[in-house]
Each structure stands twice: as C-alpha cells, then as structure tokens.
Amino acid sequence: MNTPEEQPDHEETLARALAAREQMAAALDEDQEPEADEPEGWQPIWKRPRTPKSKADKKKELRKQRRRLQDAGKRRFAAGQSRRPRSRQSRIGNATARRDARGSAGRHDESKPVPSGSWYS
C-alpha cells in the first residue's frame, strides 16, 4: 500500500494535465488525413487504393484463372470416372446385400401377384 509521501500531489498532477491540454488540442486540430505524397504505412488489402492493370496483365491473370478452373474440372471428372467401372460381381453382391437389409423385398411371396416383364401376357 502506498504511503502518503509516495503519492503524487494532486495540484502537481492537475498542473501537468493542464499543460498537456494545449498539446493534445493542437494534435487533435491537425488534419487527420495523411498527405498525398506521405506513405500511409500498412493497410488491409480492401482499403488499399486499386492499382490499374494493363490489358496484358488482365489477360494473363484470366488465362491463369481459366487454366486453374479447367484443371479442377478435369480432376473432378477423373474422380467420378475412377469409381464408374465396377466389377459385375461387386454390383451383384451390393444389390443382394441391400435386398437382405430391406427384408423380403427381393423375394416374392406366393400370395402376391408377380408382375410379368411383358405387356401382352
């Protein structure tokens, strides 16, 4: 705990605050915007002024973007194709497993009419 001798004098503190008041007011009155030729320092990307690009730069960037998107499409297509040609055995096994999981949906009871595959029978 501070002793009374260590605590600063209130009048002295008030005098220092009044002296600094003019400096603070002058600093606040200054133009807050930086000068045009003065470097602004770091700013987030969305606040930075846009630098105009030449047509060649724009086209180069669009070429890169198109290439990137085409490559992604090819990868997506190849990923879908790689699962396509499954062996017949695995297809049959999967269908049987699904039928077994559903119960007797695959096997027909004698009481239910079995639909024929032809329309003229």
N, CA, C and O of each residue as an XYZ file, in Angstrom:
484
protein
N       0.846     -1.182      0.000
C       0.000      0.000      0.000
C       0.886      1.239      0.000
O       1.918      1.285      0.670
N       0.460      2.249     -0.771
C       1.270      3.465     -0.876
C       1.148      4.314      0.379
O       0.076      4.454      0.969
N       2.278      4.869      0.758
C       2.252      5.809      1.885
C       1.945      7.190      1.329
O       2.138      7.416      0.135
N       1.481      8.108      2.140
C       1.153      9.452      1.646
C       2.347     10.161      1.019
O       2.154     11.009      0.147
N       3.582      9.841      1.433
C       4.745     10.512      0.847
C       4.958     10.080     -0.608
O       5.428     10.865     -1.432
N       4.605      8.809     -0.921
C       4.833      8.297     -2.270
C       3.771      8.771     -3.256
O       4.028      8.811     -4.459
N       2.591      9.127     -2.774
C       1.524      9.541     -3.676
C       1.824     10.925     -4.237
O       2.268     11.804     -3.499
N       1.586     11.135     -5.551
C       1.866     12.459     -6.126
C       0.867     13.501     -5.617
O      -0.267     13.185     -5.257
N       1.316     14.709     -5.601
C       0.489     15.826     -5.144
C      -0.610     16.085     -6.184
O      -0.337     16.093     -7.384
N      -1.830     16.293     -5.734
C      -2.949     16.484     -6.656
C      -2.805     17.768     -7.457
O      -3.144     17.798     -8.640
N      -2.312     18.819     -6.838
C      -2.141     20.081     -7.559
C      -1.096     19.934     -8.662
O      -1.232     20.486     -9.754
N      -0.038     19.164     -8.340
C       1.022     18.957     -9.333
C       0.478     18.180    -10.542
O       0.791     18.507    -11.687
N      -0.326     17.165    -10.281
C      -0.916     16.364    -11.356
C      -1.847     17.214    -12.205
O      -1.846     17.103    -13.431
N      -2.646     18.067    -11.557
C      -3.566     18.943    -12.281
C      -2.804     19.922    -13.159
O      -3.216     20.189    -14.288
N      -1.701     20.460    -12.659
C      -0.897     21.404    -13.434
C      -0.313     20.721    -14.672
O      -0.287     21.310    -15.753
N       0.163     19.462    -14.512
C       0.725     18.743    -15.664
C      -0.358     18.451    -16.703
O      -0.105     18.534    -17.905
N      -1.565     18.109    -16.239
C      -2.656     17.818    -17.168
C      -3.058     19.063    -17.944
O      -3.335     18.983    -19.141
N      -3.092     20.227    -17.267
C      -3.444     21.471    -17.954
C      -2.377     21.854    -18.975
O      -2.695     22.387    -20.038
N      -1.114     21.584    -18.654
C      -0.034     21.912    -19.584
C      -0.113     21.018    -20.833
O       0.157     21.466    -21.947
N      -0.483     19.767    -20.628
C      -0.560     18.844    -21.760
C      -1.829     19.060    -22.579
O      -1.947     18.574    -23.703
N      -2.777     19.799    -21.997
C      -4.044     20.005    -22.678
C      -3.879     20.740    -24.000
O      -4.506     20.383    -24.997
N      -3.024     21.780    -24.007
C      -2.821     22.539    -25.246
C      -2.180     21.661    -26.321
O      -2.531     21.737    -27.498
N      -1.229     20.822    -25.885
C      -0.570     19.944    -26.857
C      -1.577     18.962    -27.470
O      -1.561     18.712    -28.675
N      -2.445     18.414    -26.628
C      -3.429     17.453    -27.132
C      -4.423     18.138    -28.062
O      -4.797     17.571    -29.089
N      -4.854     19.344    -27.719
C      -5.796     20.071    -28.565
C      -5.164     20.379    -29.916
O      -5.821     20.270    -30.951
N      -3.877     20.768    -29.907
C      -3.186     21.063    -31.164
C      -3.067     19.799    -32.022
O      -3.216     19.846    -33.243
N      -2.798     18.682    -31.369
C      -2.667     17.429    -32.115
C      -4.008     17.013    -32.717
O      -4.057     16.487    -33.829
N      -5.097     17.249    -31.980
C      -6.410     16.877    -32.491
C      -6.876     17.814    -33.595
O      -7.623     17.403    -34.482
N      -6.438     19.083    -33.547
C      -6.843     20.045    -34.569
C      -6.133     19.808    -35.895
O      -6.613     20.242    -36.942
N      -5.000     19.125    -35.858
C      -4.278     18.874    -37.105
C      -5.135     18.048    -38.045
O      -6.042     17.327    -37.629
N      -4.815     18.178    -39.332
C      -5.530     17.395    -40.336
C      -5.247     15.916    -40.090
O      -4.089     15.501    -40.055
N      -6.296     15.129    -39.922
C      -6.120     13.715    -39.605
C      -5.709     12.890    -40.823
O      -5.100     11.829    -40.680
N      -6.042     13.377    -42.023
C      -5.711     12.631    -43.237
C      -4.231     12.765    -43.545
O      -3.668     13.849    -43.394
N      -3.586     11.677    -43.977
C      -2.178     11.789    -44.353
C      -2.027     12.549    -45.668
O      -2.946     12.592    -46.486
N      -0.884     13.130    -45.849
C      -0.619     13.868    -47.083
C      -0.590     12.898    -48.260
O      -0.376     11.698    -48.084
N      -0.808     13.434    -49.469
C      -0.868     12.575    -50.647
C       0.478     11.921    -50.930
O       0.535     10.756    -51.323
N       1.563     12.670    -50.731
C       2.882     12.113    -51.024
C       3.462     11.351    -49.834
O       4.505     10.709    -49.955
N       2.800     11.419    -48.705
C       3.282     10.753    -47.497
C       2.888      9.273    -47.531
O       1.728      8.969    -47.810
N       3.810      8.341    -47.257
C       3.429      6.919    -47.271
C       2.457      6.619    -46.129
O       2.617      7.117    -45.015
N       1.454      5.802    -46.424
C       0.395      5.552    -45.445
C       0.739      4.442    -44.467
O       0.059      4.292    -43.452
N       1.764      3.669    -44.740
C       2.047      2.533    -43.879
C       1.194      1.355    -44.286
O       0.612      1.351    -45.371
N       1.114      0.351    -43.425
C       0.374     -0.854    -43.783
C      -1.119     -0.603    -43.713
O      -1.611      0.030    -42.779
N      -1.839     -1.106    -44.714
C      -3.298     -1.055    -44.702
C      -3.831     -2.402    -45.162
O      -3.179     -3.081    -45.956
N      -5.001     -2.803    -44.682
C      -5.569     -4.057    -45.169
C      -5.850     -3.975    -46.668
O      -6.016     -2.888    -47.221
N      -5.899     -5.124    -47.307
C      -5.980     -5.166    -48.766
C      -7.238     -4.480    -49.279
O      -7.210     -3.873    -50.349
N      -8.348     -4.562    -48.536
C      -9.593     -3.966    -49.029
C      -9.609     -2.445    -48.898
O     -10.475     -1.786    -49.473
N      -8.653     -1.875    -48.143
C      -8.618     -0.418    -48.012
C      -7.567      0.219    -48.910
O      -7.523      1.441    -49.048
N      -6.725     -0.600    -49.517
C      -5.670     -0.047    -50.368
C      -6.265      0.473    -51.661
O      -7.234     -0.090    -52.171
N      -5.696      1.538    -52.194
C      -6.189      2.028    -53.487
C      -5.869      1.016    -54.581
O      -4.826      0.362    -54.549
N      -6.759      0.897    -55.532
C      -6.566     -0.066    -56.610
C      -5.501      0.429    -57.572
O      -5.477      1.596    -57.965
N      -4.631     -0.480    -57.935
C      -3.629     -0.128    -58.942
C      -4.150     -0.627    -60.278
O      -4.413     -1.821    -60.426
N      -4.305      0.257    -61.252
C      -4.856     -0.188    -62.536
C      -3.915     -1.171    -63.223
O      -2.696     -1.005    -63.198
N      -4.507     -2.206    -63.843
C      -3.714     -3.213    -64.534
C      -3.777     -2.955    -66.029
O      -4.765     -2.436    -66.548
N      -2.722     -3.322    -66.697
C      -2.730     -3.210    -68.151
C      -3.568     -4.351    -68.722
O      -3.862     -5.326    -68.031
N      -3.951     -4.214    -70.000
C      -4.762     -5.260    -70.621
C      -4.012     -6.580    -70.651
O      -4.606     -7.641    -70.465
N      -2.712     -6.516    -70.884
C      -1.907     -7.744    -70.938
C      -1.917     -8.444    -69.580
O      -2.022     -9.668    -69.503
N      -1.806     -7.644    -68.497
C      -1.827     -8.234    -67.153
C      -3.176     -8.890    -66.862
O      -3.242     -9.980    -66.295
N      -4.265     -8.195    -67.268
C      -5.598     -8.750    -67.045
C      -5.759    -10.074    -67.784
O      -6.258    -11.055    -67.232
N      -5.324    -10.081    -69.049
C      -5.471    -11.296    -69.852
C      -4.638    -12.434    -69.281
O      -5.064    -13.589    -69.273
N      -3.435    -12.088    -68.798
C      -2.578    -13.121    -68.218
C      -3.246    -13.728    -66.981
O      -3.234    -14.943    -66.786
N      -3.826    -12.859    -66.150
C      -4.492    -13.338    -64.939
C      -5.707    -14.205    -65.284
O      -5.946    -15.233    -64.651
N      -6.472    -13.774    -66.298
C      -7.640    -14.554    -66.700
C      -7.232    -15.901    -67.290
O      -7.915    -16.904    -67.084
N      -6.121    -15.924    -68.021
C      -5.625    -17.198    -68.562
C      -5.272    -18.159    -67.436
O      -5.596    -19.346    -67.482
N      -4.590    -17.611    -66.410
C      -4.231    -18.448    -65.260
C      -5.489    -18.976    -64.568
O      -5.556    -20.144    -64.187
N      -6.485    -18.098    -64.410
C      -7.718    -18.498    -63.734
C      -8.452    -19.571    -64.541
O      -8.929    -20.558    -63.980
N      -8.539    -19.374    -65.867
C      -9.217    -20.350    -66.709
C      -8.515    -21.700    -66.642
O      -9.158    -22.746    -66.556
N      -7.187    -21.661    -66.683
C      -6.404    -22.902    -66.615
C      -6.652    -23.623    -65.283
O      -6.804    -24.844    -65.244
N      -6.690    -22.842    -64.194
C      -6.913    -23.420    -62.874
C      -8.293    -24.086    -62.800
O      -8.435    -25.183    -62.258
N      -9.302    -23.407    -63.351
C     -10.653    -23.953    -63.312
C     -10.778    -25.188    -64.199
O     -11.463    -26.147    -63.842
N     -10.114    -25.164    -65.359
C     -10.165    -26.335    -66.234
C      -9.503    -27.536    -65.572
O     -10.014    -28.654    -65.637
N      -8.372    -27.296    -64.940
C      -7.687    -28.395    -64.252
C      -8.562    -28.974    -63.143
O      -8.610    -30.188    -62.948
N      -9.258    -28.088    -62.414
C     -10.131    -28.562    -61.338
C     -11.269    -29.401    -61.917
O     -11.639    -30.429    -61.349
N     -11.826    -28.960    -63.055
C     -12.891    -29.725    -63.698
C     -12.412    -31.093    -64.147
O     -13.120    -32.090    -64.003
N     -11.199    -31.132    -64.695
C     -10.649    -32.428    -65.133
C     -10.450    -33.357    -63.945
O     -10.737    -34.552    -64.026
N      -9.959    -32.808    -62.846
C      -9.756    -33.638    -61.655
C     -11.085    -34.181    -61.148
O     -11.188    -35.346    -60.765
N     -12.105    -33.318    -61.152
C     -13.417    -33.738    -60.673
C     -13.990    -34.834    -61.573
O     -14.559    -35.815    -61.093
N     -13.828    -34.650    -62.885
C     -14.331    -35.639    -63.835
C     -13.602    -36.968    -63.657
O     -14.223    -38.030    -63.654
N     -12.284    -36.899    -63.510
C     -11.490    -38.121    -63.358
C     -11.854    -38.843    -62.064
O     -11.873    -40.073    -62.021
N     -12.142    -38.084    -61.014
C     -12.513    -38.705    -59.741
C     -13.833    -39.455    -59.887
O     -14.001    -40.534    -59.320
N     -14.766    -38.888    -60.644
C     -16.039    -39.577    -60.863
C     -15.865    -40.805    -61.730
O     -16.513    -41.826    -61.502
N     -14.988    -40.714    -62.731
C     -14.771    -41.841    -63.642
C     -14.096    -43.010    -62.942
O     -14.362    -44.168    -63.264
N     -13.236    -42.714    -62.000
C     -12.455    -43.787    -61.393
C     -13.343    -44.751    -60.612
O     -12.956    -45.900    -60.396
N     -14.515    -44.311    -60.188
C     -15.415    -45.198    -59.447
C     -16.429    -45.871    -60.366
O     -17.171    -46.748    -59.923
N     -16.471    -45.475    -61.640
C     -17.511    -45.967    -62.536
C     -17.432    -47.460    -62.824
O     -18.315    -48.208    -62.405
N     -16.398    -47.911    -63.528
C     -16.445    -49.300    -63.985
C     -16.223    -50.277    -62.838
O     -15.099    -50.722    -62.603
N     -17.290    -50.607    -62.131
C     -17.170    -51.593    -61.057
C     -17.359    -52.979    -61.651
O     -17.995    -53.143    -62.693
N     -16.812    -53.946    -60.990
C     -16.960    -55.309    -61.499
C     -18.396    -55.774    -61.286
O     -19.088    -55.317    -60.375
N     -18.825    -56.689    -62.144
C     -20.196    -57.192    -62.064
C     -20.432    -57.883    -60.724
O     -21.510    -57.780    -60.138
N     -19.419    -58.577    -60.259
C     -19.558    -59.330    -59.017
C     -19.872    -58.393    -57.848
O     -20.729    -58.695    -57.018
N     -19.177    -57.261    -57.788
C     -19.416    -56.346    -56.668
C     -20.794    -55.715    -56.779
O     -21.438    -55.440    -55.766
N     -21.258    -55.482    -58.028
C     -22.603    -54.913    -58.183
C     -23.655    -55.898    -57.696
O     -24.595    -55.517    -56.999
N     -23.494    -57.158    -58.064
C     -24.474    -58.169    -57.648
C     -24.451    -58.320    -56.132
O     -25.497    -58.400    -55.487
N     -23.253    -58.357    -55.578
C     -23.135    -58.502    -54.132
C     -23.790    -57.347    -53.403
O     -24.458    -57.548    -52.388
N     -23.604    -56.134    -53.914
C     -24.205    -54.970    -53.259
C     -25.721    -55.025    -53.334
O     -26.404    -54.713    -52.358
N     -26.255    -55.422    -54.489
C     -27.707    -55.485    -54.635
C     -28.289    -56.530    -53.690
O     -29.329    -56.307    -53.070
N     -27.612    -57.671    -53.583
C     -28.088    -58.724    -52.683
C     -28.049    -58.251    -51.238
O     -28.975    -58.504    -50.467
N     -26.981    -57.571    -50.880
C     -26.870    -57.068    -49.508
C     -27.968    -56.054    -49.220
O     -28.526    -56.038    -48.122
N     -28.281    -55.210    -50.193
C     -29.355    -54.228    -49.988
C     -30.694    -54.934    -49.817
O     -31.496    -54.566    -48.958
N     -30.929    -55.957    -50.648
C     -32.188    -56.688    -50.556
C     -32.327    -57.369    -49.202
O     -33.396    -57.359    -48.592
N     -31.227    -57.962    -48.742
C     -31.269    -58.635    -47.445
C     -31.525    -57.633    -46.326
O     -32.223    -57.933    -45.358
N     -30.959    -56.455    -46.467
C     -31.121    -55.443    -45.427
C     -32.555    -54.947    -45.369
O     -33.037    -54.564    -44.303
N     -33.244    -54.949    -46.510
C     -34.617    -54.458    -46.537
C     -35.619    -55.488    -46.057
O     -36.778    -55.151    -45.812
N     -35.212    -56.703    -45.922
C     -36.156    -57.747    -45.535
C     -36.445    -58.608    -46.741
O     -35.537    -58.957    -47.495
N     -37.698    -58.950    -46.925
C     -38.044    -59.867    -48.017
C     -38.521    -59.100    -49.244
O     -39.365    -59.604    -49.985
N     -38.019    -57.925    -49.474
C     -38.473    -57.137    -50.612
C     -38.027    -57.758    -51.925
O     -38.703    -57.599    -52.941
N     -36.902    -58.463    -51.925
C     -36.410    -59.070    -53.154
C     -37.096    -60.385    -53.466
O     -37.259    -60.734    -54.635
N     -37.500    -61.119    -52.440
C     -38.157    -62.410    -52.645
C     -39.668    -62.190    -52.664
O     -40.208    -61.482    -51.813
N     -40.345    -62.795    -53.632
C     -41.792    -62.590    -53.742
C     -42.533    -63.703    -53.022
O     -42.172    -64.877    -53.111
N     -43.568    -63.310    -52.312
C     -44.409    -64.305    -51.659
C     -45.374    -64.892    -52.687
O     -45.605    -64.295    -53.739
N     -45.932    -66.055    -52.381
C     -46.852    -66.706    -53.309
C     -48.178    -65.956    -53.376
O     -48.858    -66.003    -54.402
N     -48.563    -65.256    -52.288
C     -49.856    -64.585    -52.267
C     -49.855    -63.323    -53.127
O     -50.905    -62.891    -53.604
N     -48.684    -62.737    -53.323
C     -48.631    -61.504    -54.106
C     -48.484    -61.833    -55.584
O     -47.724    -62.732    -55.942
N     -49.197    -61.123    -56.443
C     -49.030    -61.375    -57.876
C     -47.657    -60.876    -58.339
O     -47.202    -59.804    -57.940
N     -47.019    -61.668    -59.179
C     -45.709    -61.305    -59.681
C     -45.910    -60.595    -61.009
O     -46.497    -61.173    -61.923
N     -45.443    -59.368    -61.143
C     -45.630    -58.682    -62.424
C     -44.759    -59.333    -63.494
O     -43.589    -59.640    -63.267
N     -45.352    -59.533    -64.653
C     -44.573    -60.130    -65.729
C     -43.833    -59.024    -66.466
O     -44.217    -57.855    -66.411
N     -42.782    -59.406    -67.145
C     -41.983    -58.418    -67.848
C     -42.586    -58.004    -69.165
O     -42.158    -57.000    -69.734
N     -43.559    -58.728    -69.677
C     -44.109    -58.394    -70.989
C     -45.510    -57.818    -70.837
O     -46.213    -58.151    -69.883
N     -45.916    -56.977    -71.745
C     -47.203    -56.292    -71.647
C     -48.336    -57.095    -72.284
O     -49.502    -56.771    -72.062
N     -48.028    -58.145    -73.078
C     -49.071    -58.857    -73.809
C     -49.452    -60.193    -73.188
O     -50.238    -60.920    -73.797
N     -48.956    -60.557    -72.039
C     -49.263    -61.876    -71.488
C     -50.587    -61.890    -70.756
O     -50.992    -62.928    -70.232
